[in-house]
Amino acid sequence: MLTETAYAKINLALHVRRRRPDGYHDLETVFAFCADGDALAAEKAGHTSLTIDGLFAVGLSTTDNLVVRAAEAMGCPARLHLTKTLPVASGIGGGSADAAAALRLIAKLYDRPLPSLDVQRGLGADVPACVVSQTLRGEGAGERLIEAGSVTGVPILLVNPLVPLSTGVVFAGWDGVDRGPLGDWQAGRNDLEAPARGLVPEIGTVLDWLSRRHDVIVARMSGSGATCFALFENEEARSRAALETMSAHPEWWVMESVLR
């Protein structure tokens, strides 16, 4: 049985430029990936099946699941097991990362090439970026991927108030104002933060808390929320912030990692 990590996806910045006639939005973002995430295992089998365990396994379907769809897209049956450690509907690409891990894993298991980008995009807009799982700039609806400067080794702390958010509802709440292009991601923003905070005010509480930690480089919401992150100057500062967070807010989900 082979194993693969479904690396947690972070949007270092996310600029929404316009709503397109097809219902999608033109975006400019910088994807980065944590060294940690969900865990997926697979072995060859006569037909595809999926079992799930882990902290966030409750309520997840073992049939209507992106991992199963990814295996079917590869055309290679496998017995799959997912350990779900990332919150669901949380802006860190959990489902897309799981699907991408399944594609990589089954490609290795059967010594097959990865499917085309069109097939990957058919599973989800973020899946091609998650397949690569390295720092990338994404444009359009996420279909144009461009190499970006590495942030490998930067310490990161992820915090989620454990309130799920629908991506569609958050996008629907965007005010339609183009606030300009994305240049340096550190000087950027997340245009979905305002509508997400309107739906889940706890996001503001998390961001305020993270921004006050020692040696923070930037604190921001990822994707459509509700997961927020802080990048730190060093691992000592990150670990201290993690302990402070877990002590002051035991109801929040917290994960320490580094960027790949």
Secondary structure, 3 states (H helix, E strand, C coil): CEEEEEEEEEEEEEEEEEECCCCCEEEEEEEEEEEEEEEEEEEECCCCEEEEECCCCCCCCCCCCHHHHHHHHHCCCEEEEEECCCCCCCCCCHHHHHHHHHHHHHHHHHCCCCCCHHHHHHHCCCHHHHHHCCCEEEEECCCEEEECCCCCCCEEEEEECCCCCCHHHHHHCCCCCCCCCCCCHHHCCECCHHHHHHHCCHHHHHHHHHHCCCCEEEEEECCCCCCEEEEECCHHHHHHHHHHHHHHCCCCEEEEEEEC
